[in-house]
Amino acid sequence: MQTIAQLNTTVDIQLEVLSPLHIGTAGEKLWKQNIDYFYTGDEVVIVDQTKLIRALIEATTDDGTSALQAFQSRLASGRNWDLEGFLEECDIDPVEVQVASYPVEIEPAAEIRPLIRTGYGQTIIPGSSIKGAMRSVLFHYLYQQDLARGDAPEKELFGNISNNLLKYIRPGDAVCHETTITNSELFNLYQEYGNWESDYKPGFIVSTESFVRGATAKFRLAIADGLHRRLKEINSRSREDLIPRHAGKIVDVTDPISHLFTIINDYTRTHLERELAF
């Protein structure tokens, strides 16, 4: 029986965010204005719903109405209202109900897209997202070698579900605590009179919770090169196709970690050159 260490080459990676980074969660978890956050004019205050409800239960409005009942009425009305002003009316200190606050010069959109989190509420860069970025790099690397000539290039390059090349590359989640609120204008490509044009969408912004530039996080990366060698031995005595066709170009090398990052760095240079040319 081989150990996990014998089946994998593993390394701890430190990641640094070079530009504001957002990896979002499900649409039903969006932060809504005057429910999940409010804007003071120079900062966004994120509200802890549990703390808010507790504070409302104990408070009343200026006319003696239950603060919780008044809060529910405002939500049900569908009209524009101001949560910050309502808290002041109920004599509730916003600091008592906030999770965090972020300085923001421009008022955000009516909804803010939060980052994906663990079950403990930690903001993360998921290993699946890191792996998805690596997948694009490896597809480019293999495709440039003219290894896919059919109608299903992804299957030709990576294999099928039972022997997929990407199963051998396993990045973990990276926990990162340094976040902010970012307002972004959308830059669109469109065709006009048969030509490609590009422009920002006027008056439209997307507000996201993002990791700040310079933030760092660590994650563990494992490449199952030992498993690949073991499966090659079994495959040589079996009629089953246990190993991916192009694993030798990615996994079955002397130093698979260094080899992978050489591919990533080469692709990154190419991508940046194309962005600059665009």
TORTOR-786109 format. One record per residue (C-alpha): residue in three letters; x, y, z. Coordinates in steps of 0.05 Angstrom, whole numbers, plus 32768, in hexadecimal, padded with zeros to 4 digits. Example, Ala and Ser with C-alpha at 12.3 -4.5 7.8 and 13.67 -1.06 7.14 Angstrom:
2
ALA80F67FA6809C/SER81117FEB808F/
//
This chain:
278
MET800080008000/GLN801D80437FEB/THR801780808018/ILE7FF780C28004/ALA803E80E18001/GLN805480AB7FD0/LEU801880B77FA3/ASN801D81047FA2/THR8050813B7F9A/THR803781727FC9/VAL804D81BA7FD5/ASP803181F57FFC/ILE802582317FCF/GLN801F827A7FE3/LEU7FF082A17FB7/GLU7FF282ED7FAF/VAL7FB783137F92/LEU7FD083437F5C/SER7F8E83647F4A/PRO7F4A83667F6E/LEU7F30831F7F6C/HIS7EE783087F73/ILE7ED082C07F75/GLY7E8682C27F82/THR7E5282987FA4/ALA7E0B82857F91/GLY7DDC82BC7F79/GLU7DAB82B57FB4/LYS7DE382C97FE3/LEU7DED830F7FC6/TRP7DF183477FF9/LYS7DB483747FF0/GLN7DB483BE8001/ASN7D9083D08042/ILE7D8C83878055/ASP7DD3836C8054/TYR7DF883AE804E/PHE7DF083F9804D/TYR7E1A84318030/THR7E2C846D805D/GLY7E4884998026/ASP7E908484802F/GLU7E8D843B8045/VAL7E6583FB803C/VAL7E4E83DB807D/ILE7E3F8391807B/VAL7E08837C80AB/ASP7E06833D80D6/GLN7DBE832780CF/THR7DBC83028111/LYS7DD6833E8138/LEU7DA6836B8112/ILE7D6983428124/ARG7D7D833E816D/ALA7D8783898170/LEU7D448396814E/ILE7D1F8369817F/GLU7D36839481B9/ALA7D2C83D88197/THR7CF284058184/THR7CE9843D8151/ASP7CDD84878163/ASP7C91847B8165/GLY7C98843E8194/THR7C8D8409815E/SER7CB583C88164/ALA7CF483D2813C/LEU7CEF838C8120/GLN7CA883978109/ALA7CBB83DA80E9/PHE7CF783B880C7/GLN7CCA838280AA/SER7C9883B68092/ARG7CCE83DC806D/LEU7CE7839C804C/ALA7CA083898036/SER7C9183CE801A/GLY7CC283C87FE1/ARG7CD084137FE6/ASN7D1584337FEB/TRP7D2B843D8033/ASP7D6B8448805A/LEU7D838412808B/GLU7DB7844080AA/GLY7D82847580B9/PHE7D53843F80D4/LEU7D8884268104/GLU7D93846D811C/GLU7D4884758127/CYS7D4784358150/ASP7D84844C8178/ILE7DAD84108160/ASP7DF8841C8158/PRO7E0C84018112/VAL7E4D83E68131/GLU7E2383B5815A/VAL7E068393811C/GLN7E3F839780E9/VAL7E6C835F80D1/ALA7E9D838D80AD/SER7EA383D1808C/TYR7EC983E5804E/PRO7EDC842B8035/VAL7EBB84357FF1/GLU7EBC84777FCA/ILE7E8384667F9A/GLU7E3F844B7FB1/PRO7E3B84017F9F/ALA7E0483E07F77/ALA7DC483CA7F98/GLU7DE283857FA0/ILE7E2983727FB3/ARG7E45832E7F9D/PRO7E68830E7FD9/LEU7EA482DF7FD6/ILE7E9B82957FDE/ARG7EA6827D8026/THR7EB2823F804E/GLY7E7E8225807F/TYR7EA3824C80B4/GLY7E9B828E808E/GLN7EE382938076/THR7EEC82B38031/ILE7F1282848003/ILE7F30827C7FBE/PRO7F1482367FB1/GLY7F4381FF7F99/SER7F1081F17F62/SER7F1A82397F48/ILE7F6682327F4A/LYS7F5F81F07F25/GLY7F31820F7EF2/ALA7F6682447EE2/MET7F9A820D7EDC/ARG7F6C81E67EAE/SER7F6A82207E7D/VAL7FB682257E7F/LEU7FBF81DA7E72/PHE7F8B81D97E3B/HIS7FB282117E18/TYR7FF481ED7E23/LEU7FDC81AB7E06/TYR7FB281C97DCF/GLN7FEE81F27DB5/GLN801281B07DAA/ASP7FDD819C7D77/LEU7FC781617DA1/ALA7F7C816B7D97/ARG7F6481617D50/GLY7F1C81487D59/ASP7EDA81687D6B/ALA7EE3815F7DB6/PRO7F26817F7DC7/GLU7F1B81817E13/LYS7F0E81367E15/GLU7F4981287DE8/LEU7F7981517E12/PHE7F6081417E59/GLY7F4080FD7E51/ASN7EFC80E57E67/ILE7EDD80E57EAC/SER7EFF80A47EC2/ASN7F4680B77EAF/ASN7F4581037EAD/LEU7F8981257EB0/LEU7F6F815B7EDF/LYS7F6281287F15/TYR7FAD81267F21/ILE7FB181717F32/ARG7F9281827F75/PRO7F9681C97F91/GLY7F7781D77FD5/ASP7F4F82147FEB/ALA7F7482547FFD/VAL7F57827A8038/CYS7F6082C58030/HIS7F4682F98061/GLU7F5A833B803F/THR7F1B8353801B/THR7EFB83938003/ILE7EC083AB7FD9/THR7ECF83B87F90/ASN7EA483DF7F5F/SER7EB283C97F17/GLU7E9A83E57ED5/LEU7E8A83B07EA2/PHE7EB483B07E62/ASN7E8F83907E28/LEU7EA183787DE3/TYR7E6B837F7DAD/GLN7E65837E7D62/GLU7E5183BB7D3B/TYR7E4C83BC7CEF/GLY7E73837B7CEC/ASN7EAD83967D17/TRP7EBF83877D60/GLU7EB883C37D8E/SER7EC283CA7DD9/ASP7EAB83FA7E0E/TYR7E9484017E56/LYS7E4A83FA7E65/PRO7E3784427E7A/GLY7E1B844B7EC0/PHE7E1F84017ED2/ILE7E4C83E57F08/VAL7E5483A17F29/SER7E6483A27F73/THR7E8B83677F90/GLU7EAD83527FCF/SER7EF483467FB7/PHE7F3983327FD0/VAL7F65836F7FD1/ARG7FA483777FA8/GLY7FE0835E7FD0/ALA7FB7832D7FFA/THR7FD982EA8005/ALA7FBF82A48012/LYS7FDC825E8015/PHE7FC3821E7FF7/ARG7FDD81D87FED/LEU7FE981BC7FA7/ALA7FEF81727F9B/ILE800081507F59/ALA7FF381057F59/ASP803080F17F32/GLY803C80B47F5E/LEU7FF5809D7F52/HIS800080A67F08/ARG803E807A7F09/ARG801880457F31/LEU7FDE80467F00/LYS800E803F7EC6/GLU80287FFE7EE4/ILE7FE17FE47EEC/ASN7FCD7FFD7EA7/SER80057FD67E87/ARG7FE57F957EA1/SER7F9E7FAA7E94/ARG7F727FB77E58/GLU7F547FF47E7B/ASP7F6B80397E67/LEU7F7B80527EAD/ILE7FA8808C7E9D/PRO7F9C80CC7E76/ARG7FBB80CF7E31/HIS7FE4810E7E3C/ALA7FF881057E85/GLY804180FE7E70/LYS804181477E5A/ILE802881607E9D/VAL802D812E7ED6/ASP806080F97EC3/VAL809E81257EC8/THR80D9812B7EF9/ASP80BE81687F1D/PRO807481707F0E/ILE806A81AD7F3A/SER80A181D67F18/HIS808A81BD7ED4/LEU804281D37EE2/PHE805882197EF7/THR808582207EBB/ILE804782137E90/ILE801E82457EB9/ASN8053827C7EB5/ASP805C82737E69/TYR801082777E5F/THR800A82B47E8D/ARG803E82DA7E64/THR801982C97E24/HIS7FD682DE7E42/LEU7FF183217E5C/GLU801183307E19/ARG7FCD83247DF8/GLU7FAA83507E2B/LEU7FDB83897E1F/ALA7FD583827DD4/PHE7F8983857DDB/
//
